Amino acid sequence: MKVLVTAASRHGSTEEMAREIAAILDKAGLPTVVASPDEVQDLAEYDAVVLGSAIYLGRWLDPAKAFAARFATEFERVPLWAFSSGPIGDPPRPFGAPPEVVAILEPLNVREHHIFSGEVDRGELGLGEKLLTRATGLAEGDYRQWAEIGAWAAGIAETLRKDLGWRHEGAAEREAALKEWWEAQLHQSTAAG
Ligand SMILES: Cc1cc2nc3c(=O)[nH]c(=O)nc-3n(C[C@H](O)[C@H](O)[C@H](O)COP(=O)(O)O)c2cc1C
C-alpha cells in the first residue's frame, strides 16, 4: 500500500507543501512517496495519489496538467486528491478555483480539491514575473497555512484508513501482538487441560 504525492512548483513553495503532506501521511502510517509529476511513469504501484500545482495566471503548471492528462483513466481505480497553491495576502486573493483548473479536475473523479494560500518571494521572481505581480497588484509574502495543510493531509489519511480499509501500521502491530497473546493463552489452556 503506497501513496504518491506529486506537485508542480516553479519556485519551490508548492513542493514544500507536497513534502509536508507526504510527511503527515507517512506519520499516519501510510507509506508515501514524493516525486515530481514529470518523473512518474505509471501508477501501478500506488493506491492513492495527491496531485498539486501552483497557480500562475489562473492556470496549473504544465507538469501537473500533463500528469492529469497522462493518467486520466487511472483515477477510477486510484483515489485522487488535488490541491492548488496560489492565493496571496490576508484575506487571500484571488478567491476561488480558476475555471481552467476546475475543467481539468472535473472528469478525474477527484475526491477533493483544496486551494491553499501560497508564497510570493519577490527575490525569487524573474523580471517578467516581477512586472506581472506589480501590474496585477499581487502581494508578497509567505501565506502558507501549515496547520490547514496538515489538517487536510490528516483528513486524507483518515479517509484512506476508514473508507478504503487501510490500517495504521501501529494498529497492525498491536493487532499482531494481541493475536500472539491470544494464541499463547489458548496454547496454555490446551496444555493445562
Ligand atoms: C506572476 C505570478 C502570477 C501568479 N498568478 C496567480 C494566480 O493567477 N492565482 C493565484 O492564486 N496565485 C497566483 N500567483 C501566486 C502563486 O501561485 C504562489 O506564489 C505559489 O505559492 C507559487 O508556488 P511555487 O513557489 O511552487 O511556484 C502568481 C504568482 C506570480 C509570481
The ligand as a Gaussian input file, in Angstrom:
#p B3LYP/6-31G(d) Opt

LIG

0 1
 C        3.474000      36.065000     -11.961000
 C        2.637000      35.387000     -10.931000
 C        1.316000      35.071000     -11.238000
 C        0.504000      34.436000     -10.289000
 N       -0.808000      34.155000     -10.604000
 C       -1.610000      33.605000      -9.667000
 C       -2.980000      33.334000      -9.958000
 O       -3.488000      33.566000     -11.045000
 N       -3.747000      32.793000      -8.975000
 C       -3.249000      32.505000      -7.738000
 O       -3.979000      32.039000      -6.880000
 N       -1.926000      32.725000      -7.438000
 C       -1.116000      33.271000      -8.365000
 N        0.212000      33.504000      -8.093000
 C        0.753000      33.089000      -6.791000
 C        1.494000      31.759000      -6.875000
 O        0.638000      30.741000      -7.267000
 C        2.070000      31.434000      -5.499000
 O        3.110000      32.328000      -5.308000
 C        2.535000      29.999000      -5.360000
 O        2.594000      29.662000      -3.993000
 C        3.868000      29.779000      -6.025000
 O        4.234000      28.424000      -5.906000
 P        5.688000      27.887000      -6.307000
 O        6.690000      28.545000      -5.362000
 O        5.596000      26.418000      -6.050000
 O        5.931000      28.208000      -7.735000
 C        1.035000      34.110000      -9.022000
 C        2.372000      34.407000      -8.739000
 C        3.167000      35.037000      -9.662000
 C        4.592000      35.349000      -9.309000

